[in-house]
Amino acid sequence: MTQQQIRFDDGAAYERMMGVWSRLAGEVFLDWLAPAPGLRWVDVGCGNGAFTRLLFDRCAPSAVDGVDPSEGQLDFARRRLVGHSATFHRGDALQLPFSDRDFDVAVMALVIFFVPDPAKGVAEMVRVARPGGLVAAYAWDVLGGGFTQEPIWAEMRAIGLKPAMPPRAEASRIEALRKLWMDAGLQDVKMREIPVSRAFANFEEYWSTSLAGTTGQIVAALPPAEAENLKARVRGRLPADASGRVTYEARANAVQGRVRQ
């Protein structure tokens, strides 16, 4: 089976799969950044606006500009952020539609491993951030087993299937993020891991939630017997407690740095 390209064009489907996970990791990330209120932010790869909404809930920004290549995701984000000082643009992380030094903070939330040229993506964030401004990102540690769907991916690999990995998965490793930030000339570079745990009412909730995206498309294409075998194998990796609840811990890597004055 050829590896399937990952695309996020449906904001509602992405929300079912990643919305809760995104907020759990995003809250820890923002607490770590500890930004002052009243700043102007750019959310690069804003998707359906899950992280953008978190910025308004926790950071009191003066304004946020979101950029994403998917109009479907942007439509969801615009509806989500009605009444907030948020503006959404269809655009490319490698060529942000802003002037130099426009923002106090530039962030990528769960995005950098999708950017075709991560170093250029970081350079663009540096370009649009003011001197002294903050440039930061976090990403699931997909190569280190930290992704939210790792139990499914591990069993897919065990039976000879290729998970739909992000195209630049290596950029999610903590050493790679450090190098990207240092090579971009950023100062005061700091790193941290973000472990987040999520409880599901039962295994079926974990399974259905995790199959809302590209992984679900791969599973749906399997013969029924193979799909059931995969599901049984994943169930064995996620033992339930006495109430039937399943808990799983994912892990992201985060980086921040300051633009030179």
N, C-alpha and C positions, 0 to 999 in steps of 0.2 A: 504494500500500500504506500503510495506517495504521501509525503508530509503535506498536510493541508495548511493553506495560508490563513493566518489569523486576521479576522476583520471584525470591527465593532461598529456596526451601522444601526443597531437597534438599541436605543437608550433604555427601554424598559427591560429587555432581556439582559443587558449588562447589569442593570440594577439588581435583578433577581440573583445573578451569579455573584457579583462582586460588591454590591452596595454596602452591606454590613461589614464585610472584611475591610473595605476601603476606609470606612469611618473609624473602625477600631485602630487601624494602623495610622491613619491620618491624625487622630487625636493625640497619640503618643508623639508623633513627628512634630506637631505644632507646639506641644508643651515643651519639647526639646529646643525648638527654635526660639521660643519665648519672645515673639516680636512685639514691638510697641504698637499701640493702636494708631489709627489714622494714616496708615501707610497705603501706597498704591501698589497693587500686586499684578503680576501677569502669571496666569495658570496655563502653562504650556502642555498641550495634550489634555485639555480639560474634560474631554469626553462628555458624559451626560450631566456634568456639573456637580457630582457628588462631593468632590473635594472643594470646589468653589463654594458650595453651600456651607461646608464646614468652616471655611475662612470667615464667612459672615457670622456664623454661630459663635466662634471662639476668639476671633482676632480683631474685630471692629475695624476693618479696612475702610479707607476713604472711598476706594473704588477697586474693582477687579476686572481685568480684561482676560477672557478665556480664548484660547486658540485651539482648533481641532480640525482635522481634514474631513470629518464625517458630518454631513449636514443633518443626518438622522439623529446623531448624538447631540448636536447643537440645538436642534428643535426641542429635545427633551430638556436640555439645560436651560434654555430660555423660559420654558414653562415653569421649571423648578425655581428659578430665581426672579420671578415676577415681583416687582416692588423693591428690589435690591439694586444697588449701584453697580450692576454687572453688565458688561458688554461682551458679546460673543462674536468671534470672527472665524470664518473658514480660512484656514491657512496651514502653513507647513512649518514644523519646528526648525527646519534648516534655513528658513528665510522668513523670519517673523515680520509681520506687517506693522512695525513700529520704528520710530526714530531712535537714535542712540540716546541712552541715559533717560529713558522715559519712566522707569519704575524704581521703587524702593526695594522690592523683593521680586525675584524671578524663581519660580518653582516648577518642578516636574514631579507629579505624583503618579507612581506606577506606570511610567511612560518610557524611560530612557532606553529600555531594551527593545522598544519598537522603532526607535529613531534609526534610520539607515546609516547615519554617520554620527555616533554619539559625541565624538569630540567636536564636530561642527555644531551640534545642537547645544552643547555647553557654551561654546564660543558665542552663539547667538544670544543665550541668556545673559552672558557677561556684557555683550554689546548693548543690550537694552536696559541694563541696570545702571543706576547712578554710581559714581565713585563712593565707596563705603557701603554700597548696597549689598543685600544678602542674595546669594544664589544657592539653591538647595534642591535636593531630590531624595526620593526613596523609591525602592523597587523590591519586589519579591525576590528572594535569593533562589532563583529557579534552578541553578546548577548545584546549589548546596542543599537541595531538598526542602526549601522553605515555602514553595508555592502552595496555595490553598487546595489545589487539586493533586498534590503529590501522591496521595494514596492511590488515586486512579492511574496516574502516570506510571507509577512504579509497577503496577500490575499489567498495564498495557505493554511496558517494555518486557516484562517477564514472559508474555505470550507472543512477542515478536511484532507488536504494533509500535508505531512512532507517535508519541504525543505531539500536539501542535505547539512546539516551543516558540517563544518570541525569537525573531530573526537575529537579534543581537543579545542573546541571553548572557553572554560573557560580561556584558556591561553591568550586570546586576551584582557581581561579586564585589565584596567590600574593598579588596585591593584595587580592582579596576576603577571603582568610583573614586577612590583616593587619587589615583594617577590621573584620571580625567580632570579632576578639580585642580590638582597641582600643575598639570601641563597647561591649563587655561590661565595660569598666573594668579589664581585666587589666593588670598591670604587667610590666616587663621582657620585653616581647613580642619574640620572635626568630623569624626565618624561615630556611628553607633549601630547596633543591631536593634531591631524592633520585633520582639516576639509578641504575638497576639493569639489569644485563645477564644474560640467560638463554640458555643454549645448548640446542638441541634436536638429537636424533640425526639428524633429517632434516626435510624440509618436512612430511611426513605427520604427524609428532609434533606440530609446531606447529599444524597445521590441526585435528587431532582434539582437541587440548587446548583450543584456543580456541573450539571449537564445543560445548563442554559446557554452555553457558548459553543465554541468550536469543538471542544472535547465531546460535547453531546452529539454534534454532527458526525463525528467519527464513530461513536458508539452506535448511533442510529443506522449507520451503513453496514454494520456487522450482521451476519446471519443471526437469527434469534438465539440459537443455542450458544453461540460464541458470546453474544452480549450478556446472556444470563450467567455464563461461566465467569466473565469479567466482573460482573456485579457481585457474585458470590465471593470471589477472591478479594475484592475491595472490602466487602463486609467483614471478612476475616481480619483485616488490618485495623478495623475500627470497632473494637468491642464496646458494647453498650453497658451502662451502669444498671443498677437494680431497677431503675425507673424506665429503662429503655433509651435513655438519653445518650447521645454520642458527642464527645468533645474532641476537637482537633486543634492543634497549635500550628500556625504558620509563622513565617519569619521574613522580615524585610531588612534590607540594609539601607542606611541613610547617610547623607553627606551634606555638609554646609560649608560655605566659605564667603569671604568678603571681597568685593571688587577693590582693587588698589585705588587709593586716594590720588 
